[in-house]
Amino acid sequence: MNKLFITWLINTIAIMLAIKFVPGITFSGEWWGILLTGIVFGIVNTFIRPIFKLFALPLIIFSLGLFTFVINAAMLGITSWVSERMNLGFHVEGFKSAFIGAFLISIVSLALSCLVNGGDRKRHLES
């Protein structure tokens, strides 16, 4: 449960940074809407992303993994679509914004995950 909470928190922080720095990604809802958007993003990545990756496997292999960025942009677009249907206030304007936002979210998530998991490794080594 703790790992799930940390993953959700990392996703939410990464989405907030994308809202701040990427033109075309906006948030106009209540403060709790961004928290729910992080949950929606996690659910989309957990259940829909593997299906997309399975069907896009030849493109991923052919592009040496670069097509994964397109899949990440699609996941951000789906999150935007679901969030709009739920009136959460999160919106992604187009593919360019989704692509840049997904790239930023990936980098921030990776960095924060490394920081959090690095602390866990130290704790296990000391035991």
C-alpha positions as CSV (number, residue, x, y, z in Angstrom):
1,M,0.0,0.0,0.0
2,N,2.9,2.4,0.8
3,K,4.4,1.8,-2.7
4,L,1.1,2.5,-4.3
5,F,0.8,5.8,-2.4
6,I,4.3,6.9,-3.3
7,T,3.7,6.1,-7.0
8,W,0.5,8.1,-7.0
9,L,2.3,11.0,-5.3
10,I,5.1,10.9,-7.8
11,N,2.7,10.8,-10.7
12,T,0.7,13.8,-9.3
13,I,3.8,15.9,-8.8
14,A,5.0,15.1,-12.3
15,I,1.6,16.1,-13.7
16,M,1.6,19.3,-11.7
17,L,5.0,20.2,-13.2
18,A,3.8,19.4,-16.7
19,I,0.8,21.7,-16.1
20,K,3.2,24.5,-15.0
21,F,5.8,24.1,-17.8
22,V,4.2,22.7,-20.9
23,P,2.0,25.0,-23.0
24,G,-1.2,23.4,-23.9
25,I,-1.6,21.4,-20.6
26,T,-3.9,23.2,-18.3
27,F,-5.7,22.6,-15.0
28,S,-8.7,24.7,-14.0
29,G,-10.4,22.6,-11.4
30,E,-10.5,22.4,-7.6
31,W,-7.3,21.3,-5.7
32,W,-8.6,17.8,-5.2
33,G,-9.1,17.4,-9.0
34,I,-5.3,17.2,-9.5
35,L,-5.1,14.5,-6.9
36,L,-7.8,12.5,-8.7
37,T,-6.1,13.2,-12.0
38,G,-3.0,11.5,-10.6
39,I,-5.2,8.4,-9.8
40,V,-6.7,8.4,-13.3
41,F,-3.2,8.6,-14.8
42,G,-2.1,5.7,-12.7
43,I,-5.1,3.6,-13.7
44,V,-4.7,4.4,-17.4
45,N,-1.0,3.5,-17.2
46,T,-1.7,0.3,-15.3
47,F,-4.5,-1.1,-17.5
48,I,-4.5,0.5,-20.9
49,R,-0.8,1.1,-21.5
50,P,0.2,-2.6,-21.6
51,I,-2.5,-3.2,-24.2
52,F,-1.1,-0.4,-26.4
53,K,2.4,-1.6,-25.9
54,L,1.4,-5.2,-27.0
55,F,-0.2,-4.0,-30.2
56,A,2.6,-1.6,-30.9
57,L,5.4,-4.0,-30.2
58,P,6.6,-4.2,-33.8
59,L,6.8,-0.4,-34.0
60,I,8.6,-0.3,-30.6
61,I,11.1,-2.8,-31.8
62,F,11.5,-1.1,-35.2
63,S,12.0,2.3,-33.7
64,L,14.4,0.9,-31.0
65,G,11.9,1.9,-28.3
66,L,11.3,5.5,-29.4
67,F,7.6,4.7,-30.2
68,T,7.1,4.3,-26.4
69,F,7.1,8.1,-26.3
70,V,4.1,8.2,-28.6
71,I,2.4,5.6,-26.4
72,N,3.1,7.8,-23.3
73,A,1.6,10.8,-25.1
74,A,-1.5,8.7,-25.9
75,M,-1.8,7.8,-22.2
76,L,-1.7,11.4,-21.3
77,G,-4.3,12.2,-23.9
78,I,-6.6,9.4,-22.5
79,T,-6.1,10.8,-19.0
80,S,-7.1,14.2,-20.3
81,W,-10.2,12.7,-21.9
82,V,-11.3,10.8,-18.8
83,S,-10.6,13.8,-16.6
84,E,-12.7,16.0,-18.7
85,R,-15.6,13.5,-18.5
86,M,-15.2,13.5,-14.7
87,N,-15.0,17.4,-14.6
88,L,-11.7,17.4,-12.9
89,G,-10.3,20.4,-14.8
90,F,-7.3,18.7,-16.5
91,H,-6.9,19.3,-20.2
92,V,-4.2,18.5,-22.8
93,E,-4.6,20.6,-26.0
94,G,-3.1,18.4,-28.7
95,F,-0.6,15.8,-29.6
96,K,2.4,18.2,-29.4
97,S,1.5,19.2,-25.8
98,A,0.8,15.6,-24.9
99,F,4.1,14.4,-26.3
100,I,6.2,17.1,-24.5
101,G,4.1,16.6,-21.3
102,A,4.5,12.9,-21.4
103,F,8.3,13.3,-21.9
104,L,8.5,15.7,-18.9
105,I,6.3,13.4,-16.8
106,S,8.5,10.4,-17.6
107,I,11.7,12.3,-16.7
108,V,10.3,13.7,-13.4
109,S,8.8,10.3,-12.5
110,L,12.1,8.6,-13.2
111,A,14.1,11.1,-11.1
112,L,11.7,11.0,-8.2
113,S,11.5,7.2,-8.3
114,C,15.2,7.0,-8.2
115,L,15.4,9.3,-5.2
116,V,12.7,7.4,-3.3
117,N,14.1,3.9,-4.2
118,G,17.7,5.0,-3.5
119,G,16.7,5.7,0.1
120,D,15.1,2.2,0.3
121,R,18.3,0.6,-0.9
122,K,20.4,2.4,1.8
123,R,17.9,1.2,4.4
124,H,18.2,-2.4,3.2
125,L,22.0,-2.3,3.1
126,E,22.2,-1.0,6.7
127,S,19.9,-3.8,8.0
